[in-house]
Amino acid sequence: MLPAEGPQTQKETDPRDASFGVASRADAQTAAAFASSWNAVRVGSVYTRDQFLDWFSPVDPASLANQTVLELGFGNGSQLSHVGDYRPARLCGIELGDTLEQTQKNLQHLPKGMLELHHGDLTTADLGRFDFVYCIGVLHHLENPQKGFESVLRHTRPGGRFHCWVYGREGNGVVIHLVDPIRRLASKLPWWVNKFGVAFPLAVPYYAYAKSLQFASRHVRTPKMRRILEQLPLEDYSLWIAQRPFAFFHHVAFDQLVTPQTHYIRRAQIESWLRHPDVDPTSTYIIQRNGNSWKFGGQSKKR
Protein backbone atom coordinates (compact mmCIF):
# COMPACT_ATOMS: atom_id res chain seq x y z
CA MET A 1 0.00 0.00 0.00
CA LEU A 2 1.12 3.57 -0.63
CA PRO A 3 1.80 5.82 2.34
CA ALA A 4 -1.06 8.04 3.44
CA GLU A 5 -0.57 11.67 2.45
CA GLY A 6 -3.75 13.19 3.78
CA PRO A 7 -7.11 13.94 2.16
CA GLN A 8 -7.31 14.35 -1.61
CA THR A 9 -8.49 17.30 -3.61
CA GLN A 10 -11.21 16.12 -5.95
CA LYS A 11 -12.96 17.97 -8.72
CA GLU A 12 -16.66 17.52 -8.09
CA THR A 13 -18.89 18.36 -11.04
CA ASP A 14 -22.63 18.91 -10.86
CA PRO A 15 -24.35 16.37 -13.12
CA ARG A 16 -26.49 19.18 -14.51
CA ASP A 17 -23.38 20.82 -16.00
CA ALA A 18 -23.73 21.04 -19.80
CA SER A 19 -20.63 18.92 -20.40
CA PHE A 20 -22.08 16.09 -18.32
CA GLY A 21 -25.66 16.17 -19.56
CA VAL A 22 -28.68 15.00 -17.62
CA ALA A 23 -28.99 11.29 -16.88
CA SER A 24 -32.06 9.37 -17.96
CA ARG A 25 -34.64 8.78 -15.24
CA ALA A 26 -33.89 5.03 -15.27
CA ASP A 27 -30.13 5.56 -14.91
CA ALA A 28 -30.64 8.12 -12.15
CA GLN A 29 -32.84 5.68 -10.23
CA THR A 30 -30.27 2.90 -10.68
CA ALA A 31 -27.44 5.16 -9.49
CA ALA A 32 -29.44 6.20 -6.42
CA ALA A 33 -30.18 2.56 -5.58
CA PHE A 34 -26.53 1.55 -5.82
CA ALA A 35 -25.48 4.58 -3.78
CA SER A 36 -27.64 3.30 -0.92
CA SER A 37 -25.70 0.03 -1.16
CA TRP A 38 -22.22 1.55 -1.44
CA ASN A 39 -22.81 4.01 1.40
CA ALA A 40 -23.88 1.19 3.72
CA VAL A 41 -20.70 -0.93 3.44
CA ARG A 42 -17.59 -0.66 5.58
CA VAL A 43 -14.83 1.86 4.83
CA GLY A 44 -12.23 0.53 2.41
CA SER A 45 -12.39 -1.55 -0.75
CA VAL A 46 -14.93 -4.36 -0.65
CA TYR A 47 -12.71 -6.31 -3.05
CA THR A 48 -9.50 -8.17 -2.26
CA ARG A 49 -6.37 -7.69 -4.35
CA ASP A 50 -6.94 -11.12 -5.93
CA GLN A 51 -10.49 -10.19 -6.94
CA PHE A 52 -9.24 -6.93 -8.44
CA LEU A 53 -6.56 -8.75 -10.44
CA ASP A 54 -9.13 -11.30 -11.62
CA TRP A 55 -11.45 -8.59 -12.95
CA PHE A 56 -8.58 -6.79 -14.69
CA SER A 57 -6.90 -9.80 -16.29
CA PRO A 58 -5.49 -9.87 -18.98
CA VAL A 59 -4.53 -6.25 -18.21
CA ASP A 60 -1.41 -6.04 -16.06
CA PRO A 61 -2.05 -3.25 -13.54
CA ALA A 62 1.70 -2.63 -13.31
CA SER A 63 1.46 -1.27 -16.88
CA LEU A 64 -0.66 1.62 -15.54
CA ALA A 65 2.30 3.26 -13.77
CA ASN A 66 2.67 6.87 -14.94
CA GLN A 67 -0.41 6.49 -17.16
CA THR A 68 -3.63 8.53 -17.18
CA VAL A 69 -6.47 6.26 -16.04
CA LEU A 70 -10.26 6.71 -15.96
CA GLU A 71 -12.94 4.58 -14.28
CA LEU A 72 -16.50 4.99 -15.54
CA GLY A 73 -18.86 4.31 -12.63
CA PHE A 74 -16.58 4.12 -9.59
CA GLY A 75 -19.19 3.16 -6.96
CA ASN A 76 -17.41 3.72 -3.65
CA GLY A 77 -13.89 3.67 -5.11
CA SER A 78 -13.22 -0.03 -4.42
CA GLN A 79 -11.48 -0.52 -7.79
CA LEU A 80 -9.81 2.91 -7.74
CA SER A 81 -8.28 1.98 -4.40
CA HIS A 82 -6.35 -0.90 -5.98
CA VAL A 83 -5.51 0.91 -9.22
CA GLY A 84 -4.01 3.79 -7.26
CA ASP A 85 -1.47 1.45 -5.67
CA TYR A 86 0.19 1.10 -9.10
CA ARG A 87 0.98 4.84 -9.21
CA PRO A 88 -0.79 6.15 -12.30
CA ALA A 89 0.12 9.74 -13.12
CA ARG A 90 -3.55 10.73 -13.01
CA LEU A 91 -6.45 8.68 -11.66
CA CYS A 92 -9.88 9.95 -12.62
CA GLY A 93 -13.39 8.64 -12.03
CA ILE A 94 -17.01 9.58 -12.62
CA GLU A 95 -20.06 8.33 -10.72
CA LEU A 96 -23.73 9.32 -10.99
CA GLY A 97 -24.65 8.09 -7.51
CA ASP A 98 -24.13 10.24 -4.43
CA THR A 99 -21.09 8.37 -3.06
CA LEU A 100 -18.36 11.01 -3.12
CA GLU A 101 -18.08 11.34 0.64
CA GLN A 102 -17.71 7.60 1.15
CA THR A 103 -15.29 7.34 -1.76
CA GLN A 104 -13.06 10.07 -0.37
CA LYS A 105 -12.77 8.12 2.88
CA ASN A 106 -11.84 4.98 0.97
CA LEU A 107 -9.11 6.71 -1.05
CA GLN A 108 -7.31 8.75 1.60
CA HIS A 109 -4.25 6.52 1.21
CA LEU A 110 -3.57 7.74 -2.35
CA PRO A 111 -0.85 10.35 -2.98
CA LYS A 112 -1.91 13.97 -3.08
CA GLY A 113 -2.66 15.25 -6.56
CA MET A 114 -3.27 11.86 -8.17
CA LEU A 115 -7.03 11.61 -7.76
CA GLU A 116 -9.80 13.45 -9.61
CA LEU A 117 -13.44 12.53 -8.95
CA HIS A 118 -16.50 13.77 -10.83
CA HIS A 119 -20.21 13.51 -10.08
CA GLY A 120 -22.13 13.04 -13.31
CA ASP A 121 -23.55 10.84 -16.04
CA LEU A 122 -20.83 8.69 -17.61
CA THR A 123 -22.80 8.25 -20.85
CA THR A 124 -22.73 11.97 -21.69
CA ALA A 125 -19.61 13.20 -19.88
CA ASP A 126 -16.53 14.40 -21.72
CA LEU A 127 -13.54 14.23 -19.38
CA GLY A 128 -10.87 14.21 -22.06
CA ARG A 129 -8.80 11.31 -23.38
CA PHE A 130 -6.95 8.76 -21.25
CA ASP A 131 -4.27 6.11 -21.71
CA PHE A 132 -6.49 3.49 -20.07
CA VAL A 133 -10.25 3.48 -19.50
CA TYR A 134 -12.13 0.77 -17.63
CA CYS A 135 -15.74 0.06 -16.70
CA ILE A 136 -16.37 -2.86 -14.34
CA GLY A 137 -19.92 -4.04 -13.65
CA VAL A 138 -21.67 -0.90 -14.87
CA LEU A 139 -22.63 -1.18 -18.55
CA HIS A 140 -25.20 -3.90 -17.88
CA HIS A 141 -27.06 -1.63 -15.45
CA LEU A 142 -27.44 1.28 -17.89
CA GLU A 143 -30.66 1.95 -19.77
CA ASN A 144 -28.54 1.85 -22.95
CA PRO A 145 -25.41 -0.33 -22.45
CA GLN A 146 -24.12 0.45 -25.95
CA LYS A 147 -24.15 4.16 -25.17
CA GLY A 148 -22.02 3.40 -22.12
CA PHE A 149 -19.53 1.45 -24.23
CA GLU A 150 -19.35 4.33 -26.71
CA SER A 151 -18.38 6.56 -23.77
CA VAL A 152 -15.56 4.11 -22.94
CA LEU A 153 -14.24 4.56 -26.48
CA ARG A 154 -14.81 8.33 -26.48
CA HIS A 155 -12.56 8.67 -23.45
CA THR A 156 -9.78 6.39 -24.75
CA ARG A 157 -6.98 8.25 -26.52
CA PRO A 158 -5.83 7.05 -29.96
CA GLY A 159 -3.63 4.01 -29.26
CA GLY A 160 -4.93 3.82 -25.68
CA ARG A 161 -6.47 0.75 -24.05
CA PHE A 162 -9.89 -0.04 -22.62
CA HIS A 163 -11.27 -2.90 -20.51
CA CYS A 164 -14.82 -3.80 -19.42
CA TRP A 165 -16.71 -6.47 -17.50
CA VAL A 166 -20.43 -7.26 -17.86
CA TYR A 167 -22.96 -9.90 -16.84
CA GLY A 168 -23.34 -12.52 -19.55
CA ARG A 169 -26.56 -13.86 -21.00
CA GLU A 170 -24.80 -17.18 -21.44
CA GLY A 171 -24.49 -19.16 -18.21
CA ASN A 172 -26.99 -17.08 -16.22
CA GLY A 173 -30.21 -18.94 -16.90
CA VAL A 174 -30.94 -19.57 -13.21
CA VAL A 175 -30.37 -15.93 -12.32
CA ILE A 176 -32.45 -14.64 -15.24
CA HIS A 177 -35.42 -16.91 -14.56
CA LEU A 178 -35.37 -17.07 -10.75
CA VAL A 179 -33.48 -14.09 -9.31
CA ASP A 180 -34.37 -11.40 -11.82
CA PRO A 181 -38.14 -11.60 -11.20
CA ILE A 182 -37.43 -11.14 -7.47
CA ARG A 183 -35.17 -8.16 -8.31
CA ARG A 184 -38.02 -6.40 -10.12
CA LEU A 185 -40.04 -6.43 -6.90
CA ALA A 186 -37.23 -6.09 -4.33
CA SER A 187 -35.73 -3.03 -6.04
CA LYS A 188 -38.92 -1.12 -5.20
CA LEU A 189 -38.52 -1.75 -1.45
CA PRO A 190 -36.63 0.46 1.02
CA TRP A 191 -32.95 -0.50 0.81
CA TRP A 192 -32.78 -1.85 4.37
CA VAL A 193 -35.84 -4.08 3.80
CA ASN A 194 -34.28 -5.34 0.59
CA LYS A 195 -30.86 -5.94 2.15
CA PHE A 196 -31.98 -7.71 5.31
CA GLY A 197 -35.45 -8.96 4.43
CA VAL A 198 -34.78 -10.27 0.91
CA ALA A 199 -31.05 -10.40 0.07
CA PHE A 200 -30.00 -11.95 3.39
CA PRO A 201 -32.42 -14.92 3.36
CA LEU A 202 -31.63 -15.55 -0.32
CA ALA A 203 -27.87 -15.47 0.32
CA VAL A 204 -28.07 -18.15 3.04
CA PRO A 205 -29.16 -21.11 0.84
CA TYR A 206 -26.86 -20.01 -1.98
CA TYR A 207 -23.94 -19.85 0.47
CA ALA A 208 -24.75 -23.45 1.51
CA TYR A 209 -25.00 -24.50 -2.15
CA ALA A 210 -21.67 -22.93 -3.11
CA LYS A 211 -19.88 -24.36 -0.07
CA SER A 212 -21.32 -27.81 -0.83
CA LEU A 213 -20.05 -27.59 -4.41
CA GLN A 214 -16.66 -26.54 -3.13
CA PHE A 215 -16.53 -29.51 -0.74
CA ALA A 216 -17.66 -31.94 -3.44
CA SER A 217 -15.16 -30.63 -6.00
CA ARG A 218 -12.33 -31.23 -3.55
CA HIS A 219 -13.38 -34.77 -2.63
CA VAL A 220 -15.05 -36.26 -5.71
CA ARG A 221 -12.62 -38.47 -7.59
CA THR A 222 -14.61 -40.38 -10.22
CA PRO A 223 -14.93 -38.87 -13.73
CA LYS A 224 -18.68 -39.57 -13.77
CA MET A 225 -19.31 -37.57 -10.59
CA ARG A 226 -17.11 -34.74 -11.82
CA ARG A 227 -19.17 -34.55 -15.01
CA ILE A 228 -22.33 -34.35 -12.90
CA LEU A 229 -20.87 -31.50 -10.84
CA GLU A 230 -19.90 -29.62 -13.99
CA GLN A 231 -23.53 -29.68 -15.15
CA LEU A 232 -24.89 -28.05 -11.99
CA PRO A 233 -26.16 -24.43 -12.26
CA LEU A 234 -23.53 -21.70 -11.82
CA GLU A 235 -20.83 -24.31 -11.12
CA ASP A 236 -17.82 -22.16 -12.12
CA TYR A 237 -19.14 -19.04 -10.45
CA SER A 238 -20.11 -20.90 -7.28
CA LEU A 239 -16.62 -22.36 -6.91
CA TRP A 240 -15.18 -18.87 -7.28
CA ILE A 241 -17.45 -17.17 -4.76
CA ALA A 242 -17.20 -20.10 -2.31
CA GLN A 243 -13.72 -18.81 -1.44
CA ARG A 244 -15.30 -15.68 0.07
CA PRO A 245 -16.94 -15.12 3.47
CA PHE A 246 -20.71 -14.96 3.88
CA ALA A 247 -20.58 -11.16 4.10
CA PHE A 248 -19.47 -11.07 0.47
CA PHE A 249 -22.34 -13.39 -0.55
CA HIS A 250 -24.72 -10.98 1.17
CA HIS A 251 -23.14 -7.98 -0.58
CA VAL A 252 -23.44 -9.68 -4.00
CA ALA A 253 -27.07 -10.69 -3.36
CA PHE A 254 -28.00 -7.13 -2.40
CA ASP A 255 -26.05 -5.81 -5.38
CA GLN A 256 -28.18 -8.03 -7.64
CA LEU A 257 -31.49 -7.06 -6.03
CA VAL A 258 -31.09 -3.33 -5.42
CA THR A 259 -30.89 -2.20 -9.05
CA PRO A 260 -34.05 -1.23 -10.97
CA GLN A 261 -32.55 -2.44 -14.28
CA THR A 262 -30.16 -5.19 -15.37
CA HIS A 263 -29.24 -6.44 -18.82
CA TYR A 264 -27.53 -9.75 -19.52
CA ILE A 265 -25.18 -9.25 -22.45
CA ARG A 266 -24.63 -11.88 -25.14
CA ARG A 267 -21.18 -12.48 -26.58
CA ALA A 268 -22.55 -11.59 -30.02
CA GLN A 269 -23.53 -8.14 -28.74
CA ILE A 270 -20.01 -7.54 -27.41
CA GLU A 271 -18.56 -8.65 -30.73
CA SER A 272 -20.72 -6.05 -32.48
CA TRP A 273 -19.49 -3.34 -30.09
CA LEU A 274 -15.87 -4.26 -30.78
CA ARG A 275 -16.45 -3.81 -34.51
CA HIS A 276 -16.73 -0.07 -33.84
CA PRO A 277 -14.61 1.89 -36.36
CA ASP A 278 -12.54 3.44 -33.56
CA VAL A 279 -11.40 0.03 -32.26
CA ASP A 280 -8.23 -1.65 -33.54
CA PRO A 281 -9.59 -5.07 -34.63
CA THR A 282 -6.21 -6.76 -34.07
CA SER A 283 -6.22 -5.79 -30.36
CA THR A 284 -9.57 -7.08 -29.14
CA TYR A 285 -10.30 -9.90 -26.69
CA ILE A 286 -13.42 -11.44 -25.13
CA ILE A 287 -12.94 -13.76 -22.15
CA GLN A 288 -15.68 -15.62 -20.32
CA ARG A 289 -15.30 -15.23 -16.56
CA ASN A 290 -16.63 -17.86 -14.15
CA GLY A 291 -18.95 -19.23 -16.82
CA ASN A 292 -21.47 -16.38 -16.57
CA SER A 293 -19.87 -13.03 -17.39
CA TRP A 294 -17.62 -11.42 -19.99
CA LYS A 295 -14.38 -9.45 -19.81
CA PHE A 296 -13.49 -7.67 -23.00
CA GLY A 297 -11.33 -4.88 -24.29
CA GLY A 298 -8.69 -3.76 -26.72
CA GLN A 299 -7.10 -0.61 -28.08
CA SER A 300 -8.38 2.51 -29.78
CA LYS A 301 -7.05 2.97 -33.31
CA LYS A 302 -3.98 5.14 -33.67
CA ARG A 303 -4.49 8.16 -35.85
QUICORMO-V785421 format. One record per residue. N is the residue number from 1. RES is the residue in one small letter. PSI is psi in degrees with one decimal (999 if undefined). BURIAL is b if it has 24 or more other ideal C-beta (glycine too) atoms within 12 Angstrom, else e. Layout:
N,RES,PSI,BURIAL
N,RES,PSI,BURIAL
This chain:
1,m,149.7,e
2,l,151.6,e
3,p,144.7,e
4,a,137.4,e
5,e,27.0,e
6,g,175.1,e
7,p,151.5,e
8,q,161.9,b
9,t,113.5,e
10,q,149.1,b
11,k,114.8,e
12,e,123.3,b
13,t,131.6,b
14,d,131.5,e
15,p,-11.3,b
16,r,-6.6,e
17,d,141.7,e
18,a,-35.1,e
19,s,-13.7,e
20,f,-11.3,b
21,g,-174.8,b
22,v,124.9,e
23,a,151.5,b
24,s,157.8,e
25,r,-41.2,e
26,a,-43.2,e
27,d,-36.6,b
28,a,-40.8,b
29,q,-41.1,b
30,t,-45.4,b
31,a,-40.4,b
32,a,-38.7,b
33,a,-45.3,b
34,f,-33.5,b
35,a,-38.3,b
36,s,-31.4,b
37,s,-49.6,b
38,w,-36.2,b
39,n,-6.0,b
40,a,-1.1,b
41,v,167.5,b
42,r,160.4,e
43,v,140.6,e
44,g,170.1,e
45,s,137.4,b
46,v,-4.5,b
47,y,141.1,b
48,t,167.2,e
49,r,-39.3,e
50,d,-41.1,e
51,q,-43.7,b
52,f,-47.7,b
53,l,-36.1,e
54,d,-46.9,b
55,w,-35.7,b
56,f,-25.9,b
57,s,133.3,e
58,p,10.7,e
59,v,131.1,b
60,d,112.0,e
61,p,-25.1,b
62,a,-24.9,e
63,s,-7.1,e
64,l,-4.3,b
65,a,130.8,e
66,n,16.1,e
67,q,162.5,b
68,t,128.4,b
69,v,138.4,b
70,l,132.6,b
71,e,127.4,b
72,l,111.4,b
73,g,75.1,b
74,f,-3.6,b
75,g,-113.5,b
76,n,17.9,b
77,g,14.7,b
78,s,-36.7,b
79,q,-41.6,b
80,l,-35.6,b
81,s,-42.5,b
82,h,-41.7,b
83,v,-40.5,b
84,g,-25.7,b
85,d,-14.2,b
86,y,10.4,b
87,r,55.0,e
88,p,155.1,b
89,a,-35.8,e
90,r,129.4,b
91,l,112.1,b
92,c,149.7,b
93,g,155.0,b
94,i,140.7,b
95,e,133.2,b
96,l,-31.4,b
97,g,158.1,b
98,d,76.5,b
99,t,11.7,b
100,l,-41.7,b
101,e,-46.2,e
102,q,-40.7,b
103,t,-41.3,b
104,q,-38.9,b
105,k,-39.0,b
106,n,-18.3,b
107,l,19.0,b
108,q,-17.7,b
109,h,-9.8,b
110,l,149.6,b
111,p,145.6,b
112,k,134.4,e
113,g,-10.9,e
114,m,-38.9,b
115,l,141.2,b
116,e,111.5,b
117,l,140.7,b
118,h,144.6,b
119,h,112.2,b
120,g,-177.6,b
121,d,115.2,b
122,l,-25.3,b
123,t,-21.5,b
124,t,-10.4,b
125,a,153.2,b
126,d,97.1,e
127,l,6.3,b
128,g,-167.2,e
129,r,142.7,b
130,f,155.1,b
131,d,-35.3,b
132,f,129.0,b
133,v,133.2,b
134,y,154.7,b
135,c,104.5,b
136,i,114.3,b
137,g,27.8,b
138,v,-43.6,b
139,l,-38.7,b
140,h,-7.6,b
141,h,-0.2,b
142,l,152.2,b
143,e,-37.4,b
144,n,89.9,e
145,p,-35.5,b
146,q,-37.5,b
147,k,-36.4,b
148,g,-42.5,b
149,f,-37.8,b
150,e,-30.6,b
151,s,-37.2,b
152,v,-48.2,b
153,l,-39.3,b
154,r,-30.9,b
155,h,-3.8,b
156,t,123.6,b
157,r,157.1,b
158,p,125.6,e
159,g,-6.3,e
160,g,171.7,b
161,r,155.8,b
162,f,155.9,b
163,h,133.9,b
164,c,159.4,b
165,w,133.2,b
166,v,158.9,b
167,y,140.0,b
168,g,148.0,b
169,r,-40.6,b
170,e,132.7,b
171,g,0.4,b
172,n,25.5,b
173,g,-43.4,e
174,v,-43.6,e
175,v,-44.3,b
176,i,-40.8,b
177,h,-24.3,e
178,l,-46.9,e
179,v,-40.1,b
180,d,-39.8,b
181,p,-35.5,e
182,i,-40.7,b
183,r,-41.3,b
184,r,-31.9,e
185,l,-45.0,e
186,a,-32.3,b
187,s,-14.5,b
188,k,-8.5,e
189,l,160.1,e
190,p,144.9,e
191,w,-38.5,b
192,w,-32.5,e
193,v,-43.9,e
194,n,-49.2,b
195,k,-44.7,b
196,f,-22.9,e
197,g,-20.3,e
198,v,-56.5,b
199,a,-42.1,b
200,f,-53.4,b
201,p,-26.2,e
202,l,-33.5,b
203,a,-30.6,b
204,v,-54.1,e
205,p,-32.0,e
206,y,-36.1,b
207,y,-44.8,b
208,a,-41.1,e
209,y,-48.6,b
210,a,-42.0,b
211,k,-36.3,b
212,s,-41.2,e
213,l,-41.7,b
214,q,-45.9,b
215,f,-46.3,e
216,a,-40.6,e
217,s,-26.2,b
218,r,-19.9,e
219,h,-17.8,e
220,v,133.1,e
221,r,-29.1,e
222,t,141.1,e
223,p,-37.3,e
224,k,-45.4,e
225,m,-35.1,e
226,r,-39.8,e
227,r,-37.3,e
228,i,-45.2,e
229,l,-39.7,b
230,e,-19.8,e
231,q,-7.1,e
232,l,149.5,b
233,p,136.8,b
234,l,35.2,b
235,e,-51.4,b
236,d,-47.1,b
237,y,-41.2,b
238,s,-38.2,b
239,l,-31.9,b
240,w,-49.8,b
241,i,-20.3,b
242,a,-16.8,b
243,q,-8.9,e
244,r,160.9,b
245,p,166.8,e
246,f,-34.1,e
247,a,-34.3,e
248,f,-36.9,b
249,f,-45.1,b
250,h,-43.1,b
251,h,-45.0,b
252,v,-41.8,b
253,a,-45.9,b
254,f,-39.3,b
255,d,-38.6,b
256,q,-37.1,b
257,l,-17.2,b
258,v,-23.4,b
259,t,136.8,b
260,p,-18.7,b
261,q,137.8,b
262,t,133.1,b
263,h,145.5,b
264,y,116.4,b
265,i,127.6,b
266,r,151.9,b
267,r,-40.0,b
268,a,-35.1,e
269,q,-41.3,b
270,i,-42.1,b
271,e,-38.8,e
272,s,-38.2,e
273,w,-42.0,b
274,l,-7.4,b
275,r,7.7,e
276,h,139.9,b
277,p,-18.0,e
278,d,-4.9,b
279,v,133.0,b
280,d,111.9,b
281,p,-19.6,e
282,t,-6.7,e
283,s,-7.9,e
284,t,155.3,b
285,y,148.8,b
286,i,123.3,b
287,i,125.4,b
288,q,133.8,b
289,r,124.2,b
290,n,25.5,b
291,g,-1.2,b
292,n,15.4,b
293,s,169.5,b
294,w,132.8,b
295,k,136.7,b
296,f,159.1,b
297,g,-165.0,b
298,g,-151.1,b
299,q,149.9,b
300,s,146.2,b
301,k,139.9,e
302,k,146.0,e
303,r,999,e
